[in-house]
Amino acid sequence: MDPALQSMIDNLPAATGKSLPEWFAVLEASGLDKHTALLNHLKSEHGVSHGFANGIVLQYRNRGVSQVDEDLVGAQYTGAKAALRPLYDTLVATVSDFGSDVEITPKKSSVSLRRHKQFALIEAPSAKRLQLGINLGDTPPTERLLLAGGMCTHKVSVTSAAEIDAELLGWLRAAYDRA
């Protein structure tokens, strides 16, 4: 497990009054399933800081992810690429809110985002950027949304959290709706 994540989990009882399994029970009882709704519930109803709330919700929503899957993702974001992991986590959390049928399928060098079929693919081709492959059919390319070959029709580079914006999320949502 990532040392920073383990530290957050270890510090939960002192910082929030509850352990991670206790927070899972709170989230389960809330009846909520969207990342943002769960995050806001912890912050507004239980006074949990944003950082701890986000960490709790990410762990709660990933609790069914196997260790093998986590190991595959972790291996993609080591060394110089470690700084890209928060971008990956934000993308996965946001796309997971599209519906309960979103499947996150890690592979050795990429992570497939699926519904009935793949609608996007996340890769870290360099230490400076993520590359999203997106299946958008015959959508015209733009300066940012480039045509791609292979399993995805388009691609977009992401180098900062600011680039995970309404435009990018709109493309991902459109691909999800088509899948």
N, C-alpha and C positions, 0 to 999 in steps of 0.2 A: 504494500500500500504506500502511496505517496506520503512522505513524511509530514508535509503541511496538512494534508487531509487527516492523518492520524492525530496530529497535534490538535486540530479543531475538534475531532471526536473526543479526545481525552479531556479537553477543556470545557466541553458542553455542560457537565453538571455544575461546575463552579460558576460558569458565566451565565447559565440560563436556568439552573435549578432542576434540570432533567437530563437524563442520559439519552443517547440516540434511540434506543428501543422505546423509551417513554415518549419521545417526540413522534416516533412512527405511530404509536397508538393514538396520540392526539390528532395527527393528520388523518389516520384511518377513520376516526370518529367524526371528523369534520364533514365527510361525504363529498369533499371537493376532489377534483382530479387534475385540473389545469395548474401548471407550474406557477403562474402569476397569482392565481386565486389562493393556492396553498401558501405562497410566500407572504401575501398580504394578510392572510389569516394569522400566521405566526407573529407578524409584526404588530398588527392592530389588536388582536385578541389576547396575545400572550406577551407582548412587549419585547420580543426577540429582535436583536439588531439585524440590519439587512444582511450583513456578512454571514452571521450564524444561520439566519433563516434560509438564505440561499443554499448554504452548505447542507443543511438538514433536508431541504426539499430535493436537492440533487441526489442525495443518498437515498431518500425515500423512493424517488421515482426510478432509481437505478437498482433497487434492491433485488430485482429479479434478473439482473444482468449477471451472467456467469463470470467466474474469475478468469476463465479463458478469454472471454470477450474483453474484460477489463485489461488483461495482460496484453492483448493485441493492440488495444487503443493506447495503453501506456507506452508500449514499445515505439509507437509512431511519434510520440511527443517527448522524446528524451533528448538530452544534450542540447544542441543549438536550437532544436525545434520545440523545446519545453515552453517557450514564451507563447507559442501558438495554441497551447491547450485551452486557455480561457476562451479563445475564439471558437474552438471546436465545441466546448461545453455550452456556450451561449447558443450556437446554432442548433445543437441537439435538443437543448431544453425548449427553444422556441418552436422548432419543427414538431416536437412531441406534443405541443399544445394544439396542433392541427386536428388531432383525433386520437382516440384510443387504439386505432388500427395502425398507427405508425410503428414500423419495425426498424430498429437500429441494428445493423448487421456488420460488425467489424470483420475485416479481413486483414491479411498481413500488412498491406500498405495503404489501405483505404477503409472507409466506412460507408456502406450502402444504406440509403434511406429508402424504405420500401413501404408500400401499401399493399395493393394486390400485385403490383410489380414495382420495380425500382423507379423512383422519381428523381433521385439526386444521389450524388456520390461526393464524399468529402475526402480530399487528399492533402498532404503536406509535402509538396514537391521540393520545397526549399525551406530554409530557416526563416525566410522573410514573409511567406504568404501561404494561405490555404488556397486550394483551388476547388471550386464547386462545379461538378458536372451536373447539369440540370436537363431533364427531359421535357422540352417545350414544343415538340413537334415542329411545325413550320413557322413559329414565331420569328419575325424579322430580327436580325441582330442589331445591336446598337454599339456605341463606342465601348460600353462596359460589358454588355452581354454578347459574347463572341460565339461564332459558330464553332462546333467541335465535331469530331468524328468519333466513331466507336459506340460505346453503350449510352452516351449522352449526346443530345443534339446541340447543347450550348455549354459554355463555361464562363465562370466569373472568378476573378481573383479577389481575395479578401486579405487585407494587410492590417486592419485595425477594427476595433469594435464599432467605430463610427460607420464603417462600410456595411455593417449588418443593419441596414436601414429599411424603410418601408418599400423601396423599390426592389431590393433583393428578396425581402420576405414575400412580396407580391409574386415574384417569379417562382419562388419555392412553393407558395400556396397554389399557384396555377398548375404547377407540375404535380403536386399532391392530388389536386382535384381531377387531373387527367388519369392518374394511375389506378 
